[in-house]
Amino acid sequence: MRPCPQCSRPNAPHKARCLYCGTALPDPAPPPVQNDRKLPQNLDALMVEALRTGQVSKLQSALVRPPPRPAPPDGPGTSDANISKDPEATESPTATPQESPEPTVEASPEDIWTDLDAALERGRAGDRDALALARVHLDALLALPQEPEEPEDEPIDLPPYRLQWALVVDPPRDEARGTDTATALKLDLSSGRMIARCQHPKVALRSRDRIDLLRRADTWEEQMGLPAQVCDAEQLLALGHASLVMRLGRDTPWRILPGRGWRTDPDQLNAEGEPLPRPEVRLVVPGEVVIERYRHLGGQLLKQNERRLRVADLHGPGVFLRCVEGLTRFEGWPELSGMSATQGFRAFSELIVETWPAAVPGPRRCKPVRDAKANDQGRAESDGWAEWEEHSRLCRVLLC
């Protein structure tokens, strides 16, 4: 490639005039030797798709696909014994492949895309030379170093609420203070009593008006002397995924499994996990996740049974860990020796307050908030993981 003296755009070495401004180019090179390789018939469509989406994988595979090799004719003249071994007999001036011209000016990916756009526009107008230049720009794009794509993490499932902002409070845990609760939050007496007797942080009100919720939060802290926060889903999602605690040792490093892939890919549970020194835990959120199972009968989903899975989330500076009944193993705990994973978790739930005397709100049972859908086997499940994800994060925002 050589730049135009007028507009400095790159042009093929054999071009006599600039494809962009029409300026005459000095000393054009001889036309390149045409090879027998056939281009894909839908080349223009592939170029347009690459320009529109920015994905050149289909175009690349179409261009690099080798043409089919013709089958040699049968006969004695095609045997290896009849092929000449003399190098001079096989060499030919026209058989030497011509090297592709190297660009003389380094261009950024943005400039290459701009040039590709201009070449495609000229190609749509009927200029076949412009399409050839577009192929050169595509080769330049393919030659650029590609940054490795980071695998996308699975989305965090939260309950589907229409109102953006939520006011979460730490209740007094005393139904006798229901009147004070209702007065501080400007709610009816029934709602105040329900919030007052709750044993864990609770969403008192949801609204689109963030300013109104902030005023209620200030009133709550002033009159009740308890914390309150206003947050939205984005703030909760920013905490990321909780890491599954696979082995929890009293005096030994823990083993964790980052992400939530263990819920969709049980094979990950066979891994050793990553080592983690005993972290600083400032908040333990205990509770249960209800899993309801249904069966498909007569065109309807009928509830078959339910399972209550014990869970405990551990929060701290840079720490978001999750212990799950049946998946988390406890090592070095004399109180849990000889117990199964399920029995050990139930006993561990009773030792939480003694182990981490920091903030430990009361347990919460999270039920499904979405309808179950039948699978191919006529069965379906619906769980309360979305409710638990929100509850655990709200407790962290409020208490940690």
Summary of the structure (lengths in Angstrom):
residues: 400
radius of gyration: 34.1
end to end distance: 61.0
largest distance: 106.0
contacts: 1049
relative contact order: 0.10
helix: 36%
strand: 21%
